Structures are given as structure tokens and as C-alpha cells.
Amino acid sequence: MASVRVLIVEDEPYLADAIRDGLRLEAIAADIARTGDAALELLSINAYDIAVLDRDIPGPSGDEIAERIVASGSGMPIIMLTAADRLDDKATGFEIGADDYLTKPFELRELVLRLRALDRRRAHNRPPVRELAGLRVDPFRREVYRNGRYVALTRKQFAVLEVLVAAEGGVISAEELLERAWDENADPFTNAVRITVSALRKRLGEPWLIATVAGVGYRIDTGPDAGGRHG
């Protein structure tokens, strides 16, 4: 479980630091967010395997963070922390999308056991790694490598690349990319797809891997030179 990364959202400094330090002793990497806004920011830039959320935090609540995680479609497991030991609190937590629950105060050992159990379940449902034209795309870890070199991508760039790689060289229209990599509220007339593809192409580097098929859409160039027209 050494490669697991956990986000701890807890506003009580002593408790948050104690959890982080205790998890490190168990070879579990942990980042701390003390507010809802800090949690959302960390979630937007890092890939976490499990979130541990205190429900009562400044800014967006733990419940709101959980709802955002569920809506993102990442499938990230969530453990809720609460000081209240009331059944209706737990019921609402599970309705929101929590996978497990811990009532304060709790033993660190119990948190570790629950994290390990969730990680085993998560690993069981691990999506396959895809390889195409020198690209290695790991949806589970949200990592991309090109010819062995790590490529840092935003969540949106990763989502677009995932769709293109899954097509295995087939052409994907801008409309389909918008439908599959954005949410249902996306404006169909936006140029977000073109801008994101352009930024993604640059992140992946030369020779260009993403070809523009004029008037049709985009595809991964699987030819021997992996050239692709820039545009």
C-alpha cells in the first residue's frame, strides 16, 4: 500500500497532523487541507486514491466536497469523519456518496485498517492501462508517459487524452469530446475543446501526436513518425 496517496480534510491542526504523521509511519502518503476551498484546490491539481473528510470544516463543507468528488466521476473512495455518533448523520453521509464512516474520537489503527480495505476494493476495480503510439495512459493513477517520460496534465487534458487513446487512432469529433470529457452543462458552441487539445498537444511535445482531421475531429496519430498536422 506504499503507493497510496490520501487527502485528509480536517480543520483541527493537532488532529490533522497526528493523522498525517501516523499514516506516514504506515507508508501511506497524506496531504492535509484545513478548509473546503483548500481541499478543492488540492483535488484539482493532485491525484488522490482516497479522501478522508471531516464534515464540519470552514468554507465548502465535507458533504459538499464529497458531492464534488462523486460528480467528478473519478470513483475516489471517501471516508467521512464526524464528531456526531447519530445514525441519521451516517445515513446522510452514505447518501451523499461516502464509502465508510469514522466517529471521533477514533484510533489511528482503525483508520489504517479502513484505508487498506478501501484500497483493496479500489484496486480490484482498477481500469486497464492503455498504450498507444508511445503513450502509456494509466486511468487508475491518472498518469501519462510518452516514451517513458512523465507528462503532467490537467484533469481536463487527461480526460480528453483518455477518450482519444481509447479510440485507438479513430477520429473523435469535437462534439463527442465535449460530451465525454466535459459535464452536461458544457456549451456546445464553446472553443474549449480546440483550446484544450492544443494545450494537450504541446504538453505531449514533438513530434505532434494529436492530428486534426479538418471538419471531422481529432485522432491519435499511430503512424511510425507519429507526426500529425498541427492545428
Disulfide bonds with the S-S distance in Angstrom:
none
